[in-house]
Amino acid sequence: MNKKDKTILIGPWFGELGWELFCWQGYARKIAEEYSRVIVISRSGHNFLYKDFANEFIGIDLPLNASSDSWMCNNLPSTFIINILSSIKYNVNIPATNIGFILNIEGIAQTSKSFIEQKFVKFQSNTLDKNFDIILHPRNKNVGNDRNWNKGNWQNLVDLLSENYKIAIIGNHEAFSLNNVDDYRNISIEDTVSLMNRCRLVVGQSSGPLHLASLSGTPHLVWSTDYNRKRYTEYWNPFKTPVYFYSDMGWNPSVDFIYKKIVDNIKKD
């Protein structure tokens, strides 16, 4: 039996969305070309990322809340993994791992052949007939909470922008709820991509949804420390999607600074 006659099981993947987007699903897509049947295991709701090549998707809910913020859940009990795999028939298993992407303290990457040869697709969806000028991701994670902007900053930004732009917010249950804005938190990845495909700019500090904007071909404005600059502009941007990256004030820029940068850059499209 050659590879073309075999079933491959890819995963399980339990890590962060950003790492899944740029260090896993593209790798999985490339590997899948060599097999007749492809089974993918990842988090529940992530099937959209694999629908173009997976014959079967198995969604798994994590037993640990904190693991939603870890790129790889090394503290999952081995019995949890064994129980997932026990009822699946397959010939080859490619378990989730870091395929070879490491940033040094200066933000310069060391990459592997597996990372370089990934096969990416530009995500497209038309599930939601909604159009917005700007989509905000008001990050509010428990892990890495020093990176969060406070809720008051987000609300002030919305109040400034809503005078001239149509605004929506995205994210999971951890994201801040805000007033006077269309709320699309807790929607599917496919619906989120649909919103991104129709908007002019996605805005937020470094996070999974901002990485998703890159693969959706949507211009995005992101702030972080300079450590992440090349990740957004080069290493994790295979389609050269326009990205406006700011590290002038690290994780806590002023509302006025971000507002002015949004206004300046949204004029460019």
Buried (B, 14 or more C-beta within 10 A) or exposed (E): EEEEEBBBBBBBBBBBBBBBBBBBBBBBBBBBEEBBBBBBBBBEBBBBBBEEBBBBBBEBEBEEEEBBBBBBBEEBEEEBBEEBBEEEEBBEBBEBEBBBBEBEEEBEBEBBEBBEEBBBBBBEBEBBEBEBBBBBBBBBBEEEEEBBBEEEBBBBBBBBBBEEBBBBBBBBEBBBBBEEBBBBBEBBBBBBBBBBBBBBBBBBBBBBBBBBBBBBBBBBBBBBEEBBBBBBBEBBBBEEBBBBBBBEEBBEBEBEEBBEBBEEBBEEE
